[in-house]
Amino acid sequence: MVKETSALSEPPPRARMLQLIWGEFVAQATCVIARLGVADVLAEGPQQVEEIAQRVGAHGSTLYRVLRVLGDAGVVTELEDRHFGLTPLGAVLRSDVPGSLRGVMTMLGMPFHRHPWTDLYTTVTTGEAAFDRVHGAAKFDYLAEHPEDAAVYESAMTSLSSSDTVSIVAAYDFTRLGTIMDVGGGHGGLLTAILSANPHLHGVLFDQPAVVAGTAEELSRAGVGDRCTVVGGDFFESVPEGSDAYLLSDVIHDWDDEHAVEILSSCRAAMADTGCVLIAEMVLPEGAAPSTAKLMDVEVMVMSSGGRNRTEAQFRVLLDQAGLRLTRIVPSSGPVSLVEAVAGD
């Protein structure tokens, strides 16, 4: 008698380990087609590989070998006569779709990001950030000196934040606020979404002058320019006063405790006693519960000296040192939560 097996049964350990091993190759191949813009070309419909290669600036027969691997992975579909089409999975790499992951996939395959991850062994054995050691400079210092990599990084951060924006906007009640400042808000994607969903609200976009240059025009095109002020500055020195809420989205996890407290203290100094601070980040669970935050904690460990994701208890300690008191953690439908804090006692 033939023993029936479930299609959902786990593969044996060796097969599962091989899946993890080969998955690195598939991921790198996906990064390459994201950087080339293959999904944007295939959005027009299935095309022959030589035509795709010509349009994206690739070598035809080499691109074919990569695309057929990604056909097996479900990123594209392989058709007759060396034609390929785009699958729903691959469509998230298009530049023009909501929640596009093209930016982050491009960054993950770039040498400036990938090389530190190849040195994870040394980080684990020494405790030193791989990025600083590999590149000879801290992440933000390096990016300031390498504008092309900085543009890739900014695109990746926009790509990642766009995935969380809808869930953040839906999770928190912004109606009670009059003004919100996005501290370290980049190009203003999250702030734009918050203002669009709350027509009564006024916003302030605050980041380094080089980062916010030109964002006023972007905010105007998005229809929120008349309700948003753009300010350049350094959150380690000071943050503008006058907002009801100070939002820090994916900022605190880039820094060690000392620098994180400095940033939060700047917000507390600018905040009225009736205001609040909102930290939009993944919160690590206590114990062994599965969480994406654990993987992203290793990412910030590799990329930032002292950077880390934090548990609720660790956030409480930081906030207390900055003169703030954690009031609640608001979960969203995605991996990011909103840590809310008010003036301490």
N, C-alpha and C positions, 0 to 999 in steps of 0.2 A: 504494500500500500504506500502511495506517495504521500509524504507529510506535507500538509498545506502550510505555507508561510504567509504572514501578513505583509502587505506592501508597505505598511507603516513601521515594520519592525526595524530596530536599530541594526546597522551593519556591524560585523565583528570588529573588535578594537583595532586590528591592523588596517582593515579597510577604512575605518573612520579616520585613523591617523593619516593615511595616505590622502584622504579627501582634504584634510587640513593642509597638508604639505603642498599638494597641487593647487590648492586654492590661492596660494601666494602668486603663482604664475598667472592664473586667470585674472586676479586683481590687477596685476601689473599690465597685462594686455588690455584690460578695460581702461586703465589710466591713459594708455597710449591713444586709443581711439577717441577718448574724451578730449584729450589735448588737441588732436587733429581736427576735431569737429565732424567726425563721421556721422554722428546721429543727426546733425543739422542737414547734411546732404541727403541722407536716407529718409528724412521727413517728407521729401518730395515723392517718395515711392521707391520700389526696388530698382537697383542699378547694378550694372556690370562692374566688377572690381577694378578694372583698369580705368574706367571713368571716375569711380570714386577716388582712386589714387591720384589721378590728375587734378581733381578739384581740391583735394586736401594737401597736396604736395608730398605724396608718399611714393614708395617703390611698389609697383603693382603686384608682383609675385610674392613679395614679402608681406604686404598687407593682406593678401589672400590667405596666407598661412596663419596669420593672426585671427582673421575674421572667421575662419572655419572652426577654430578653437572656441571662439565666442559664440558661434552657432550652436555648438554642443552645450554651452553654458546657458543658452537661452537669451543672450543679450541681443543677438541678431538671428535671422533665419536664413539658412543657406538654400538657395534655389538652383535651378538648372543653369548650365552654361556660365558658371562663375558669377552669378548674380546673388546679391544679398538684399534682404529687406530688414526693416526695423520692427522689433517686438515691443510690446508694452513695457517690458523691463528695460530695454535699451532706450526707450523714449524719454526716460528721466534724465538722460544725458544731453537732451536737446537744450539749447541755450534759451529758447523762447517759451518754455513751459513753466507753470507755477511749481515751485519746489524743485527746480532743476538742481541736479547734483553734478553738473559738468565741472563747476569750479572746484569743488572739493576733490573729485576724482583726478582732475588735472594736477592739483597740488600733491596728492599722495604719490604720484609717480615721478615728481620732479626731484632732481638730485639734492637740492637744499633741504628737502623734507625726508627723502628716503635714506640718505646717508646716515643721519643720526640714528634712525631705527636699526640700521645694520650694526650699530655699536651698542645695542641694548645690553649685551653681555657685560661690557665694561661698566655701564651704569649700574647694573644689578650688583656687581662685585665691589664697586667703589662708592656708590651713592651719588656720583656726580652726574649732572645733566649732560646727556650725549650731545645735544645741539651745541652747547658752549664749547665742549671739547673738540668736536669735529670741525667747527667753523671758526674757532678762536674768538668768538664774541657771543654775547647773549642774543637771544632771538631778535628783539626789537632793535638793538644796535646793528645787528647784521642786516636786517631789512632796510634800515635807514640808509645803508651804504650800497644796497643792491636793489634799485628801483624795479627791475624786471621781476625779480622774485617777490618783491613787496606787492606788486600788482597781482601776481598769482595768489599770494596769501590773502589779500583783501577780497579777491573774487571767491576764494574758498570760504572765507568767513561769511560772506554774503550768501553763498550757496547753502551753508549749514544753517544760518539764522533764518533763512526763508522757510526752511522745513519746520522750524519751531514757531514761526511768527503767528500762524493761525491759531495754534493751541494756546499760546500765551495770551493773545488778545481775547480769546473766548474764556479763559480761565479766571481772569481777574476783573473785578468791578472797578473800572476807571471812572465811572460816572460821578463819583463823589469828589473827584479832583478838579482843580481849575487849571493848573499848570504842571507839566511833567518834564523833567530834564533827563535825557538819555546821555549818561556819562560814559565816555568811551564808545559812543554810538556809531562810529564808522561813517558810512554813507547815508545812514538814516533810514534804512529799510524797515526796521522794527518800529521806530517812532512814526514813520509814515502810516504804517498799518494801524497803530493805536489811534492816531489822529483821525484817520479816515473812518474808523468805527465809532469815534466819539466826537461828533461835530462841534460840541461845546468846548472841547479841550484845546489848550494852547501848549506848544512844545518848545523845548530848547535842545538843540543838538550840540553836544560838547565833545570835542576830541582835539587831538593835536592839529595845529594849523594846516600842515601838509595833508592831513587826512580829510579834513572838511572842506578844503579848497574846491570850489565848484559845486558843492552840494546844494547851495541855495537854489540854483537853477533846476536841479533834480527834484527838489521838494516842490518847486513851483509847477513843474510838469506833472507831478503826482497830484496836484490840486490842493496841497496843504501849505504852500509857501506863505500865504497870508496869515497863517496861524503858527508859524514856526520861526524861531530865531536861531541862527548859526553862530556859535562862538568857538574860537580856537584857544587852546590853553593846555596846561599840564595839571592833571588831577593830583599829582604829588605836591604841587605848590598850593593850589586853591581851586575851588569850584564856585561858579557864580551863585549868588544868593537869589531867593525869590520864588522858588518852585515848591509846590506842595509835595511832590514825590521826586526822588532821585533814583533813577533806574540804572542798574549795572548789569548788563547782559553779557555773559561769558567774559567777564573782566577779572573778577577776584581769583578765579582758578589759575590764572597765569602767574600768580605771585606767591611768594612765601608769606608766612604769617606777618612778619614785620611790615612788609610793603603793603599787604592787604589791609592791615590796620591803618596805615597812613592814608590809603585811598578812602576807606570808610570814615576816617576822622575828618578828612576834607569835606565829605558830604555832610557829616554831622555839624561841622562848623558853619556850613552854608544854610542848613535846614532850620526852619522855625521849629519851635517846640511842638507844634501841632502837625508837623510834616512826617514823612516816612521815607525809608530807604527800601527799595525793592531789588533783590538780587535774583536774576533769572539764570539759573544754572542747574545742572544735574546735582542731586543730593545723594550721596552714598548711603546705602542702607546699613543699619547695624547688623552684624552677623553675616550669615552665608546666603542671604537671599540673592538670586540672580539679578543683575542690573547692568545696563549699558554703561552706567557711570563708572564701573570698575575698569572697563576697557579704555574709556576716555581719560581716566585717571592716569593710566600708563602713558597715554599720548602726551598729556601735559608734563608728566615726569620726564619724558624723553626730550621734549621741546623747550621746557622752561626750567631754569634753575630754581628749585623750591616750589614750583607750581604743583597744584594738587586739587583734586576734587575733595569735598569735605562732607562729613556727616552732619546731622542736625546739631549734635553736641559740639562739634568743632566750630560750626557757624556761631553758636551761642557765645563761645569763648571770644572769638574775633570781634563780634558785635559789642560785647561787654567792654572790651578793651578800647573800643572806639567811642564809648559813651552812648551806645545804642542797646536796645532790648528787643530780642526776637519775640514777635507776637504770634506768628503762625507761619506755616508752610503751606502754600496753595498748590496742589498738584495740577498738572494739565493733562491733556489727552496724549501728549508726547512725553519724551524722556526728561524734559526740563520742568522744574518747579519754580515757583516764586517765593523766595524767602523774604518775608515782610518784617521790618523792624521800625521801631519808633524811638524817640528820645528816652534814654535810660533814666532811672530814678535818681 
